Amino acid sequence: MLSESISVVDPASQAPVYAIEAHGLGKCYGLYARPGDRLKQLLWGRWRNYSREFWALQNVDLAIKPGEVVGIVGRNGAGKSTLLQMLCGTMPPTTGSLQVNGRVAALLELGAGFNPEFTGIENVFMNAAILGMKHQEVKDRLEEILSFADIGEFVHQPVKTYSSGMFMRLAFAVATSVEPDILVIDEALSVGDGAFARKSFDRIMGLKEAGKTILFCSHSMYQVEALCSRAMWIEAGTLRMLGTAAEVTSAYQTSLNASIPRSPELHADAIEAATSPKVAAPPGSGRITRIVAKAGGVSGRELDLVSGKTDLEITIEFTIDPTLPPPAVAFGFSDANKLTVASVLSSNDGIRLYVDKSGHGRAVVSFSKVPLLKGRYTVAGFLLCENAVHLYELVEHSLILNVTQKGLEQGLVTLPHEWGSHG
């Protein structure tokens, strides 16, 4: 018989060395070739096995200290959700031991415990109880929860009458109101419209700054590296790599790039549509209104450059809610195989952008003698919050750069270098 062990420790009873500690954690499922085999297994499984084993997760060892922010990356089906469900206590492991020290709040499937026939307020009490809050605690925080969700009089209506946005807002407000010791997030950093997405992001950042332990599962390597101190890479049910966020995301991205087929040629009309003028930014958010480049005295969105010879200037214009702090902007350069070659970020360079009273702003970045080697490159434009973590808008393929070269160098970039001789 395979062993399983889960324990949840009250943090008030001791000072735990680890918030989460796991040894040899694994989850196995039985897969059946035909529906009838399930009945056969039930009736005669003592003498014969009618299923085959499938290990969704196997031999995972973890030790996460209180206050750490750890990212989880991996392809779809790699076992990330299985790991998170076991850490949250909603799924027992097949093998190994797991100890969780403290109250856990999970942002996995927002509103999974909501009853569509109940009103919003009734669901708040029910869902908060599932998350471990006492009735009086919910009553004390009810006004704060409803204010954060901001769905007005709909809180007195059945949840089945809600729009998807209203449903998500209420579910997020409840899930983050329990003041957890450990917060588990699965692609839930931004929910709802622009204003609420910003508000939800600020609440999660507040939990991080308060020293809460956070596990953040995401397909955004940028957010994982920006938010997390460490990261783990789950591949085919096993822990392939555990290290600093920068090391893990770099290795994982390299693995993804190796499996991506060459992309088709991009057309100028598609780029024009991607950066067409847009309306003013909605409350709590921002919008990119224009991206244009200049090289060799020519302006446009598709330019010809000579490697190591041509200067490049990129201008980005944006509009943002005037009540928000000035944003950050970034550009990412990718080759024809979608490999990110280089990137620049205004806040990383200590640049604070100017925004007028209406929320309009622009930024210009210059590259001297662009060192890209021959090839066709695309440039993506990013508009982010002042901390460069929350993404307001991304415009992919905003620019195309056709680079030629005179020398025989190979690769993606030319490195500054000097030759010497010794006689």
Secondary structure, 3 states (H helix, E strand, C coil): CCCCEEEEECHHHCCCCCCEEEEEEEEEEEECCCCHHHHHHHHHCCCCCCCEEEEEEEEEEEEECCCCEEEEECCCCCCHHHHHHHHHCCCCCCEEEEEEECCEEEECCCCCCCCCCCEHHHHHHHHHHHCCCCHHHHHHHHHHHHHHHCCHHHHHCEHHHCCHHHHHHHHHHHHCCCCCCEEEEECCCCCCCHHHHHHHHHHHHHHHHCCCEEEEECCCHHHHHHHCCEEEEEECCEEEEEEEHHHHHHHHHHHHHHCCCCCCCCCHHHHHHHCCCCCCCCCCCEEEEEEEEEECCEEECEEEEECCCCCEEEEEEEEECCCCCCCEEEEEEECCCCCEEEEEECHHHCCCCCECCCCEEEEEEEECCCCECCEEEEEEEEEECCCCCCEEEEEEEEEEEEEECCCCCCCCECCCCCCCCCC
